[in-house]
Amino acid sequence: MRVLLALGGNAMTSADGRARPEDQVAAAREAMASVADLLTRPDPVDVVLTHGNGPQVGNLLVKNELAANVVPPVPLDWCGAQTQATLGYVLMNALDDELARRGSTRKSATVVTRTRVAADDPGLATPSKPIGRFLSKDEAAPLIEHGETWEDRGDKGWRRVVASPKPLEILDAEAVRALVEAGFVVVANGGGGIPVVRGEDGIAGVEAVIDKDLGAALLARTVEAEVLVIATDVPHAVLRFGTPEAEELGRVTVSELRGFATEGHFASGSMGPKVEAACSFVEGGGRYAVITTLDNILDAVAGNAGTVVVPD
């Protein structure tokens, strides 16, 4: 069996959300202990890892803001590349150490991964996804002068907005597949992938962020994974979340889950993309997708924990 395991960006921070280097290293060690459980069970599986990078990119954006009057801000595609490499390095160290302690000879590798989006994606012309922190008008001014799009959000201040285009193709898929076939545990397509377009002048990065869950579904299909596990901070997707009538979802078909989504049960900024990713993966030929917490990983891969999305 081949499994694509998608870790949320907050899986790489402390429980209270801090993202200091030591917090991220500690969180990675905890997360990779669960992955090692999967890799060293009696019937081990191929595992491909991907991850979010929201808190880490957020840190880089703060550095951009503080230094905007001294050096040009680093573009978002560069932020994606930097965080892919850094988080891949941290995850590899943690996983290799954990596997060595268990006597396993499996090794890991990270691929800095580019994901193609359409040059005419509507979102690129009308950026609307808010990222980063709120600033005053004066603080935002030098960033606007550098070409960034910021909006006045009233009493809260100004906030940057960017495009979030649909991922279409993982340009580095061949390298990822070759490493998987060679027996490596591969970390790839972090943060949904580095957004790039292909034009007359070749490949170019764009100021955008790709939804990490949609990127995970694309990577899972690309590496021909049978199971997609989306690890988050809740054990199930929930109907009527936050109400006395809340109901955890267990095994559910794609059409049933899409129906619940149409009824508005899943927030667009949190569970909504995970539901869409799970559905699109199964519709694309996956055996099943699971949304649950990382500590349920063994049962999740077996389809016995979390919200398990199956074909109709």
Residue frames relative to the residue before (quaternion, step in Angstrom):
aa qw qx qy qz dx dy dz
M 1.0000 0.0000 0.0000 0.0000 0.00 0.00 0.00
R 0.1756 -0.7558 0.6210 0.1107 3.55 -1.12 0.72
V 0.1216 -0.8104 0.5731 -0.0007 3.55 -0.78 1.14
L 0.1938 -0.7255 0.6454 0.1397 3.54 -1.09 0.78
L 0.1018 -0.8020 0.5885 0.0145 3.56 -0.62 1.18
A 0.1345 -0.8031 0.5798 0.0285 3.55 -0.60 1.19
L 0.1691 -0.7928 0.5827 0.0573 3.55 -0.62 1.20
G 0.4370 -0.6760 0.5210 0.2839 3.58 -0.94 0.79
G 0.6212 -0.5624 0.3924 0.3793 3.58 -1.14 0.57
N 0.6509 0.5203 -0.3170 0.4530 3.56 1.10 -0.65
A 0.5190 0.6070 -0.4252 0.4259 3.59 1.27 -0.09
M 0.6892 0.4415 -0.2630 0.5107 3.55 1.31 -0.25
T 0.6344 0.4652 -0.3511 0.5079 3.58 1.16 0.59
S 0.6239 -0.5166 0.4086 0.4205 3.57 -1.29 0.11
A 0.7096 -0.4667 0.3138 0.4244 3.56 -1.27 0.26
D 0.7235 0.4050 -0.2487 0.5007 3.60 1.11 -0.62
G 0.6544 -0.5779 0.2944 0.3889 3.57 1.24 0.40
R 0.4728 0.6740 -0.4560 0.3380 3.61 1.22 -0.01
A 0.1646 -0.8049 0.5674 0.0563 3.56 -1.04 0.84
R 0.1831 0.7597 -0.5899 0.2034 3.56 0.88 0.95
P 0.6636 -0.5055 0.3399 0.4343 3.62 -1.10 0.45
E 0.6820 0.4862 -0.3064 0.4523 3.59 0.87 -0.86
D 0.6070 0.5417 -0.3529 0.4621 3.59 1.14 -0.59
Q 0.6813 0.4974 -0.2897 0.4522 3.55 0.93 -0.91
V 0.6308 0.5209 -0.3340 0.4682 3.59 1.01 -0.75
A 0.6646 0.5036 -0.3038 0.4609 3.59 0.92 -0.91
A 0.6624 0.4995 -0.3079 0.4658 3.59 0.97 -0.86
A 0.6346 0.5298 -0.3330 0.4535 3.58 1.01 -0.77
R 0.6442 0.5203 -0.3306 0.4526 3.59 0.94 -0.81
E 0.6498 0.5027 -0.3214 0.4710 3.58 0.98 -0.78
A 0.6764 0.4946 -0.2996 0.4562 3.59 0.90 -0.92
M 0.7012 0.4784 -0.2841 0.4458 3.59 0.89 -0.87
A 0.5284 0.5884 -0.4240 0.4413 3.60 1.20 -0.26
S 0.6460 0.5008 -0.3153 0.4821 3.58 1.05 -0.75
V 0.6439 0.5094 -0.3253 0.4692 3.58 0.99 -0.80
A 0.6340 0.5283 -0.3287 0.4592 3.59 1.01 -0.79
D 0.5731 0.5698 -0.3790 0.4508 3.60 1.09 -0.62
L 0.6762 0.4996 -0.2781 0.4646 3.54 0.98 -0.90
L 0.7133 0.4786 -0.2529 0.4452 3.56 0.96 -0.89
T 0.7597 0.3710 -0.1948 0.4971 3.59 1.14 -0.55
R 0.3987 0.6968 -0.5046 0.3178 3.58 1.17 0.32
P 0.7063 -0.4820 0.2838 0.4339 3.65 -1.14 0.36
D 0.7637 0.2149 -0.1459 0.5911 3.59 1.09 -0.64
P 0.1302 -0.8473 0.5106 0.0661 3.61 0.43 1.22
V 0.2758 -0.7584 0.5762 0.1296 3.52 -1.23 0.59
D 0.5089 -0.5620 0.5272 0.3837 3.53 -1.33 0.15
V 0.0848 -0.8029 0.5897 0.0209 3.58 -0.88 0.94
V 0.0755 -0.7365 0.6707 0.0441 3.53 -1.04 0.91
L 0.2064 -0.8019 0.5552 0.0787 3.56 -0.83 1.03
T 0.0348 0.7406 -0.6702 -0.0329 3.51 -1.21 0.61
H 0.1730 -0.8117 0.5567 0.0374 3.57 -1.17 0.42
G 0.4805 -0.6047 0.5381 0.3375 3.52 -1.32 0.29
N 0.1692 -0.7941 0.5748 0.1015 3.55 -1.29 0.21
G 0.2544 0.8240 -0.4811 0.1579 3.57 1.24 0.36
P 0.7035 0.4455 -0.2986 0.4663 3.64 0.69 -0.94
Q 0.6662 0.5134 -0.3079 0.4448 3.58 1.01 -0.77
V 0.6435 0.4792 -0.3197 0.5041 3.58 0.99 -0.76
G 0.6010 0.5670 -0.3530 0.4390 3.58 1.06 -0.72
N 0.6351 0.5207 -0.3270 0.4676 3.58 1.01 -0.77
L 0.6602 0.5001 -0.3107 0.4663 3.59 0.95 -0.83
L 0.6347 0.5310 -0.3378 0.4485 3.58 1.02 -0.72
V 0.6111 0.5316 -0.3522 0.4690 3.58 1.06 -0.69
K 0.6411 0.5088 -0.3243 0.4743 3.59 0.97 -0.80
N 0.6022 0.5478 -0.3473 0.4655 3.59 1.06 -0.74
E 0.6822 0.5084 -0.2885 0.4392 3.55 0.86 -1.01
L 0.6946 0.4920 -0.2785 0.4449 3.54 0.89 -0.96
A 0.7620 0.3727 -0.1893 0.4945 3.57 1.11 -0.69
A 0.3678 0.7888 -0.4531 0.1929 3.61 1.27 -0.03
N 0.6866 0.4689 -0.2886 0.4747 3.60 1.10 -0.58
V 0.6878 0.4632 -0.2679 0.4905 3.58 1.32 -0.13
V 0.7971 0.0087 0.0317 0.6030 3.60 0.89 -1.00
P 0.5872 -0.5776 0.4134 0.3882 3.62 -1.10 0.54
P 0.5441 -0.6179 0.4472 0.3495 3.60 -1.03 0.70
V 0.4783 -0.6338 0.5259 0.3049 3.55 -1.17 0.65
P 0.4355 -0.7151 0.4696 0.2802 3.66 -0.72 0.96
L 0.6746 -0.5440 0.3280 0.3761 3.54 -1.22 0.53
D 0.6282 0.5189 -0.3667 0.4490 3.61 0.99 -0.64
W 0.6255 0.5106 -0.3382 0.4833 3.60 1.09 -0.64
C 0.6120 0.5378 -0.3482 0.4637 3.60 1.03 -0.76
G 0.6497 0.5173 -0.3147 0.4597 3.57 0.98 -0.83
A 0.6627 0.5015 -0.3060 0.4644 3.57 0.94 -0.88
Q 0.6574 0.5150 -0.3175 0.4492 3.58 0.92 -0.87
T 0.7055 0.4518 -0.2817 0.4678 3.58 0.86 -0.91
Q 0.5811 0.5537 -0.3855 0.4552 3.63 1.06 -0.56
A 0.6966 0.4741 -0.2817 0.4589 3.56 0.83 -0.98
T 0.6787 0.4982 -0.3004 0.4482 3.58 0.87 -0.93
L 0.7053 0.4464 -0.2783 0.4752 3.59 0.81 -0.96
G 0.6006 0.5479 -0.3604 0.4573 3.59 1.07 -0.63
Y 0.6407 0.5266 -0.3080 0.4662 3.56 0.99 -0.88
V 0.6768 0.4876 -0.2940 0.4666 3.58 0.88 -0.94
L 0.6717 0.4922 -0.2995 0.4657 3.60 0.93 -0.88
M 0.6413 0.5211 -0.3348 0.4529 3.62 0.96 -0.78
N 0.6377 0.5217 -0.3359 0.4563 3.59 0.89 -0.86
A 0.6883 0.4924 -0.2833 0.4512 3.55 0.85 -1.02
L 0.6975 0.4708 -0.2833 0.4601 3.59 0.88 -0.91
D 0.6532 0.5122 -0.3286 0.4506 3.60 0.89 -0.86
D 0.6470 0.5155 -0.3205 0.4615 3.59 0.99 -0.82
E 0.6761 0.4982 -0.2972 0.4543 3.57 0.90 -0.94
L 0.6636 0.4917 -0.3122 0.4695 3.59 0.94 -0.81
A 0.6321 0.5309 -0.3367 0.4530 3.59 1.00 -0.77
R 0.6329 0.5333 -0.3329 0.4518 3.59 1.01 -0.77
R 0.7178 0.4207 -0.2415 0.4995 3.57 1.14 -0.61
G 0.5613 -0.6448 0.3689 0.3647 3.57 1.26 0.14
S 0.4820 0.6662 -0.4376 0.3638 3.58 1.22 0.32
T 0.3228 -0.7532 0.5439 0.1806 3.56 -1.08 0.74
R 0.3761 0.7228 -0.4987 0.2958 3.61 1.23 0.15
K 0.1679 -0.7853 0.5914 0.0735 3.56 -1.08 0.79
S 0.3472 -0.7433 0.5402 0.1874 3.53 -1.25 0.46
A 0.0707 -0.7683 0.6338 0.0558 3.54 -1.32 0.31
T 0.2198 -0.7585 0.5977 0.1382 3.55 -1.19 0.58
V 0.1425 -0.7653 0.6231 0.0764 3.56 -1.02 0.87
V 0.3176 -0.7019 0.6056 0.1995 3.57 -0.77 1.07
T 0.1245 -0.8790 0.4571 -0.0536 3.48 -0.25 1.43
R 0.2252 -0.7691 0.5894 0.1020 3.54 -0.89 1.05
T 0.1283 -0.7866 0.6019 0.0502 3.56 -0.99 0.89
R 0.3410 -0.7668 0.5118 0.1837 3.55 -0.66 1.12
V 0.0919 -0.7446 0.6595 0.0475 3.50 -1.14 0.84
A 0.5946 -0.5825 0.4114 0.3714 3.56 -1.21 0.38
A 0.4959 -0.6647 0.4719 0.2992 3.56 -0.93 0.90
D 0.7379 0.3646 -0.2213 0.5231 3.57 1.18 -0.54
D 0.2465 0.7624 -0.5540 0.2261 3.61 1.15 0.53
P 0.5237 -0.6760 0.4072 0.3209 3.62 -0.71 1.02
G 0.6267 0.5767 -0.3445 0.3950 3.59 1.03 -0.72
L 0.6056 0.5786 -0.3652 0.4064 3.59 1.10 -0.60
A 0.6848 0.4740 -0.2792 0.4780 3.58 1.13 -0.62
T 0.7913 0.1871 -0.0870 0.5755 3.56 1.14 -0.61
P 0.1160 -0.8268 0.5462 0.0674 3.63 0.35 1.18
S 0.0001 -0.8356 0.5469 -0.0518 3.56 -0.87 0.95
K 0.5887 0.5871 -0.3839 0.4018 3.62 1.19 -0.21
P 0.3128 -0.7664 0.5251 0.1979 3.63 -0.57 1.07
I 0.0083 0.7827 -0.6222 0.0150 3.57 -1.03 0.82
G 0.7827 0.3538 -0.2398 0.4524 3.55 -1.25 0.39
R 0.6476 -0.5372 0.3986 0.3649 3.51 -1.35 -0.17
F 0.5742 -0.5617 0.4695 0.3666 3.54 -1.36 0.19
L 0.0874 -0.7812 0.6171 0.0373 3.54 -1.10 0.80
S 0.5526 -0.5549 0.4803 0.3950 3.53 -1.29 0.18
K 0.6736 -0.4825 0.3562 0.4319 3.59 -1.25 0.29
D 0.6669 0.5040 -0.3080 0.4542 3.58 0.93 -0.85
E 0.6540 0.5061 -0.3160 0.4651 3.59 1.02 -0.74
A 0.6787 0.4909 -0.2863 0.4652 3.58 1.06 -0.76
A 0.5307 0.6904 -0.3934 0.2948 3.59 1.11 -0.64
P 0.7033 0.4449 -0.3147 0.4565 3.67 0.71 -0.85
L 0.6254 0.5273 -0.3425 0.4621 3.59 1.12 -0.57
I 0.6193 0.5184 -0.3328 0.4867 3.58 1.09 -0.70
E 0.6306 0.5336 -0.3274 0.4587 3.57 1.05 -0.75
H 0.6708 0.4711 -0.2901 0.4940 3.58 1.18 -0.55
G 0.6640 -0.5583 0.2841 0.4083 3.60 1.27 0.22
E 0.5000 0.6507 -0.4397 0.3650 3.60 1.22 0.08
T 0.3832 -0.7072 0.5484 0.2286 3.56 -1.24 0.56
W 0.0126 0.7905 -0.6092 0.0613 3.56 -0.68 1.16
E 0.1914 -0.7838 0.5838 0.0903 3.57 -1.12 0.72
D 0.4564 -0.6532 0.5345 0.2817 3.52 -1.14 0.71
R 0.1028 -0.8167 0.5675 0.0207 3.60 -0.57 1.16
G 0.6617 -0.5506 0.3057 0.4069 3.56 1.06 0.74
D 0.8581 -0.0876 0.0726 0.5008 3.55 -1.01 -0.87
K 0.6420 0.5432 -0.3342 0.4256 3.59 1.08 -0.60
G 0.5664 -0.5883 0.3904 0.4250 3.57 1.19 -0.50
W 0.6549 -0.4860 0.4023 0.4159 3.53 -1.27 -0.51
R 0.0538 -0.8022 0.5945 0.0133 3.57 -1.09 0.75
R 0.4842 -0.6751 0.4799 0.2820 3.53 -1.05 0.81
V 0.0988 -0.7630 0.6350 0.0694 3.58 -1.15 0.70
V 0.0731 -0.7924 0.6057 0.0016 3.55 -1.06 0.85
A 0.5919 -0.5548 0.4449 0.3794 3.53 -1.32 0.14
S 0.1159 -0.7577 0.6350 0.0962 3.56 -1.27 0.49
P 0.0450 -0.8576 0.5124 0.0047 3.58 0.43 1.23
K 0.5924 -0.5774 0.4387 0.3510 3.54 -1.30 0.42
P 0.3921 -0.7096 0.5245 0.2598 3.63 -0.87 0.85
L 0.1904 -0.8225 0.5321 0.0635 3.56 -0.86 1.01
E 0.8168 -0.0342 0.1022 0.5668 3.59 0.90 -0.90
I 0.2945 -0.7271 0.5917 0.1854 3.56 -1.01 0.83
L 0.3478 -0.7927 0.4628 0.1909 3.56 -0.29 1.27
D 0.7432 0.3961 -0.2133 0.4952 3.58 1.09 -0.65
A 0.2450 0.8173 -0.4910 0.1758 3.57 1.22 0.49
E 0.6337 0.5511 -0.3499 0.4152 3.59 0.94 -0.80
A 0.6532 0.5030 -0.3147 0.4704 3.59 0.99 -0.81
V 0.6350 0.5254 -0.3310 0.4595 3.59 0.98 -0.82
R 0.6819 0.4942 -0.2955 0.4511 3.58 0.83 -0.97
A 0.6409 0.5332 -0.3316 0.4416 3.58 0.97 -0.83
L 0.6641 0.4938 -0.3018 0.4734 3.59 0.98 -0.81
V 0.6303 0.5198 -0.3357 0.4688 3.59 0.99 -0.80
E 0.6745 0.4941 -0.2984 0.4603 3.59 0.87 -0.92
A 0.6658 0.4893 -0.2976 0.4783 3.60 1.18 -0.56
G 0.6317 -0.5903 0.3121 0.3938 3.58 1.28 0.12
F 0.4985 0.6569 -0.4351 0.3616 3.60 1.23 0.11
V 0.3663 -0.6248 0.6297 0.2811 3.52 -1.34 0.46
V 0.1480 -0.8489 0.5068 0.0254 3.56 -0.31 1.28
V 0.2057 -0.7251 0.6468 0.1168 3.53 -1.08 0.90
A 0.1523 0.8171 -0.5312 0.1641 3.60 -0.53 1.12
N 0.8491 0.2428 -0.1539 0.4432 3.52 -1.40 0.34
G 0.1673 0.8217 -0.5268 0.1390 3.58 1.09 0.68
G 0.8220 0.1999 -0.1751 0.5038 3.54 -1.08 0.79
G 0.6630 -0.4942 0.3069 0.4712 3.58 1.22 0.38
G 0.6092 -0.5397 0.3543 0.4606 3.56 1.29 -0.18
I 0.5027 -0.6098 0.5099 0.3399 3.56 -1.23 0.49
P 0.3398 -0.7799 0.4797 0.2149 3.63 -0.47 1.11
V 0.0696 0.7869 -0.6071 0.0855 3.55 -0.77 1.09
V 0.2229 -0.7241 0.6308 0.1676 3.52 -1.34 0.38
R 0.2954 -0.7251 0.5907 0.1951 3.54 -1.25 0.48
G 0.0464 0.8204 -0.5641 0.0811 3.55 -0.59 1.16
E 0.7820 -0.3245 0.2414 0.4743 3.54 -1.30 -0.26
D 0.7314 0.4078 -0.2287 0.4964 3.56 1.11 -0.67
G 0.6890 -0.4675 0.2753 0.4805 3.57 1.25 0.26
I 0.7272 -0.4026 0.3270 0.4496 3.55 -1.26 -0.53
A 0.0365 0.7995 -0.5971 0.0536 3.57 -0.91 0.92
G 0.4562 -0.6720 0.5108 0.2817 3.55 -1.07 0.74
V 0.2185 -0.7667 0.5902 0.1266 3.55 -1.23 0.50
E 0.5133 -0.6251 0.4956 0.3165 3.54 -1.24 0.56
A 0.4258 0.6704 -0.4758 0.3781 3.55 0.17 1.32
V 0.2100 -0.7229 0.6299 0.1909 3.52 -1.37 0.10
I 0.2934 -0.7442 0.5776 0.1630 3.55 -1.00 0.87
D 0.5177 -0.6309 0.4654 0.3424 3.57 -0.93 0.82
K 0.4694 -0.7228 0.4342 0.2622 3.57 -0.68 1.13
D 0.6580 0.5112 -0.3248 0.4474 3.61 1.02 -0.68
L 0.6442 0.4862 -0.3232 0.4941 3.59 1.01 -0.74
G 0.6252 0.5246 -0.3310 0.4736 3.58 1.09 -0.68
A 0.6306 0.5316 -0.3299 0.4592 3.57 1.06 -0.73
A 0.6478 0.5136 -0.3218 0.4615 3.59 0.96 -0.83
L 0.6449 0.5113 -0.3187 0.4703 3.58 1.01 -0.81
L 0.6537 0.5023 -0.3159 0.4696 3.60 0.94 -0.85
A 0.6352 0.5386 -0.3330 0.4423 3.59 0.96 -0.84
R 0.6693 0.4727 -0.3040 0.4860 3.59 0.93 -0.82
T 0.6474 0.5534 -0.3161 0.4180 3.56 1.00 -0.87
V 0.7510 0.3553 -0.2086 0.5160 3.61 0.97 -0.83
E 0.4440 -0.7279 0.4220 0.3082 3.57 1.33 0.25
A 0.1693 0.7805 -0.5699 0.1933 3.55 0.86 1.02
E 0.4049 -0.7054 0.5281 0.2443 3.53 -1.12 0.67
V 0.7888 0.1748 -0.0613 0.5861 3.55 1.14 -0.73
L 0.1546 -0.7477 0.6398 0.0876 3.55 -1.09 0.83
V 0.0574 -0.7769 0.6267 0.0189 3.57 -0.81 1.04
I 0.1444 -0.7736 0.6149 0.0514 3.56 -0.70 1.14
A 0.1709 -0.8110 0.5561 0.0621 3.55 -0.31 1.31
T 0.0489 0.7963 -0.5967 0.0864 3.55 -0.71 1.10
D 0.6523 -0.5547 0.3562 0.3741 3.59 -1.25 -0.18
V 0.6854 0.3809 -0.2977 0.5446 3.60 1.23 0.30
P 0.5333 -0.6789 0.4010 0.3064 3.62 -0.99 0.74
H 0.7982 0.1154 -0.0466 0.5893 3.61 1.20 -0.46
A 0.4794 -0.5280 0.5831 0.3890 3.49 -1.40 0.10
V 0.2047 -0.8103 0.5465 0.0531 3.55 -1.00 0.86
L 0.3224 -0.7025 0.5999 0.2065 3.54 -1.06 0.82
R 0.8380 0.1001 -0.1091 0.5252 3.58 -1.10 0.78
F 0.0535 0.8478 -0.5227 0.0716 3.56 1.01 0.91
G 0.8251 0.2487 -0.1956 0.4680 3.54 -1.05 0.86
T 0.6489 0.4740 -0.3225 0.5002 3.58 1.28 0.19
P 0.6429 -0.5162 0.3783 0.4208 3.61 -1.20 0.27
E 0.6905 0.4666 -0.2763 0.4787 3.61 1.21 -0.45
A 0.2739 0.7916 -0.5091 0.1978 3.60 1.23 0.31
E 0.0482 -0.8036 0.5928 -0.0233 3.56 -1.00 0.92
E 0.3406 -0.7392 0.5453 0.2005 3.57 -0.72 1.06
L 0.3323 -0.7396 0.5544 0.1874 3.54 -1.03 0.86
G 0.2168 -0.7566 0.6045 0.1230 3.55 -0.95 0.91
R 0.8100 -0.0846 0.1045 0.5709 3.58 -0.54 -1.16
V 0.0819 0.8018 -0.5782 0.1267 3.57 -0.75 1.06
T 0.4209 -0.6917 0.5206 0.2710 3.58 -1.07 0.71
V 0.6726 -0.4925 0.3638 0.4156 3.53 -1.28 0.37
S 0.6912 0.4784 -0.3044 0.4480 3.59 0.77 -0.95
E 0.6241 0.5215 -0.3475 0.4667 3.60 1.02 -0.69
L 0.6857 0.4867 -0.2931 0.4550 3.58 0.87 -0.93
R 0.6377 0.5061 -0.3337 0.4752 3.58 0.99 -0.74
G 0.6149 0.5428 -0.3465 0.4552 3.57 1.06 -0.65
F 0.6489 0.4997 -0.3132 0.4808 3.59 0.97 -0.83
A 0.6363 0.5261 -0.3325 0.4558 3.58 1.02 -0.77
T 0.6403 0.5260 -0.3203 0.4591 3.57 0.99 -0.83
E 0.6580 0.5049 -0.3012 0.4705 3.58 1.11 -0.67
G 0.5469 -0.6752 0.3602 0.3395 3.60 1.29 -0.04
H 0.3546 0.7771 -0.4631 0.2364 3.58 1.19 0.48
F 0.7752 0.3508 -0.1663 0.4984 3.63 1.10 -0.57
A 0.4389 -0.7255 0.4715 0.2424 3.56 -0.67 1.14
S 0.5389 -0.6643 0.4203 0.3025 3.57 -0.96 0.91
G 0.7312 0.4411 -0.2486 0.4571 3.59 1.06 -0.62
S 0.7605 0.3272 -0.1927 0.5267 3.59 1.23 -0.04
M 0.8419 0.1500 -0.0755 0.5129 3.60 -0.01 -1.25
G 0.5400 0.6679 -0.3932 0.3282 3.61 1.08 -0.62
P 0.7080 0.4386 -0.2891 0.4720 3.64 0.74 -0.93
K 0.6134 0.5438 -0.3556 0.4489 3.61 1.07 -0.61
V 0.6394 0.5121 -0.3141 0.4798 3.55 1.02 -0.82
E 0.6607 0.5017 -0.3088 0.4652 3.58 0.90 -0.89
A 0.6506 0.5166 -0.3166 0.4579 3.59 0.95 -0.86
A 0.6564 0.5090 -0.3142 0.4596 3.59 0.91 -0.90
C 0.6690 0.4995 -0.3037 0.4590 3.58 0.91 -0.88
S 0.6882 0.4846 -0.3014 0.4479 3.60 0.82 -0.94
F 0.6154 0.5416 -0.3519 0.4519 3.60 1.06 -0.68
V 0.6906 0.4637 -0.2859 0.4757 3.59 0.83 -0.94
E 0.6396 0.5198 -0.3268 0.4625 3.59 0.99 -0.79
G 0.6851 0.4840 -0.2776 0.4683 3.58 1.17 -0.60
G 0.7215 -0.4559 0.2413 0.4619 3.59 1.24 0.21
G 0.4579 0.6853 -0.4568 0.3348 3.62 1.21 0.01
R 0.5650 -0.6103 0.4291 0.3524 3.57 -1.14 0.63
Y 0.7299 -0.2769 0.1745 0.6001 3.56 0.96 -0.91
A 0.2606 -0.7276 0.6124 0.1659 3.52 -1.36 0.35
V 0.1672 -0.7927 0.5832 0.0596 3.55 -1.10 0.74
I 0.1356 -0.7464 0.6472 0.0754 3.54 -1.08 0.85
T 0.3237 0.7377 -0.5320 0.2608 3.60 -0.53 1.15
T 0.6323 -0.5126 0.4048 0.4167 3.57 -1.28 -0.18
L 0.6456 -0.5634 0.3616 0.3675 3.55 -1.22 0.56
D 0.6520 0.5286 -0.3397 0.4243 3.61 1.01 -0.65
N 0.6335 0.4970 -0.3382 0.4870 3.59 1.29 -0.02
I 0.2865 0.8410 -0.4470 0.1046 3.56 1.32 0.06
L 0.6730 0.5010 -0.3258 0.4358 3.63 0.81 -0.88
D 0.6886 0.4546 -0.2777 0.4920 3.58 0.88 -0.91
A 0.6153 0.5588 -0.3523 0.4303 3.59 1.05 -0.72
V 0.6608 0.5056 -0.3126 0.4583 3.59 0.89 -0.91
A 0.6773 0.4668 -0.2815 0.4941 3.57 1.12 -0.63
G 0.4885 -0.6781 0.4204 0.3532 3.58 1.27 -0.14
N 0.5771 0.6174 -0.3474 0.4064 3.56 1.25 0.44
A 0.7346 0.3153 -0.2279 0.5558 3.61 1.17 0.40
G 0.7933 0.3300 -0.2322 0.4559 3.53 -1.23 0.50
T 0.6314 -0.4506 0.4257 0.4658 3.51 -1.30 -0.49
V 0.1151 -0.8132 0.5704 0.0052 3.56 -0.45 1.27
V 0.1593 -0.8062 0.5681 0.0440 3.56 -0.52 1.24
V 0.0574 -0.8164 0.5732 -0.0404 3.55 -0.63 1.21
P 0.6329 -0.5238 0.3925 0.4135 3.60 -1.23 0.33
D 0.5983 -0.5578 0.4341 0.3774 3.56 -1.24 0.42
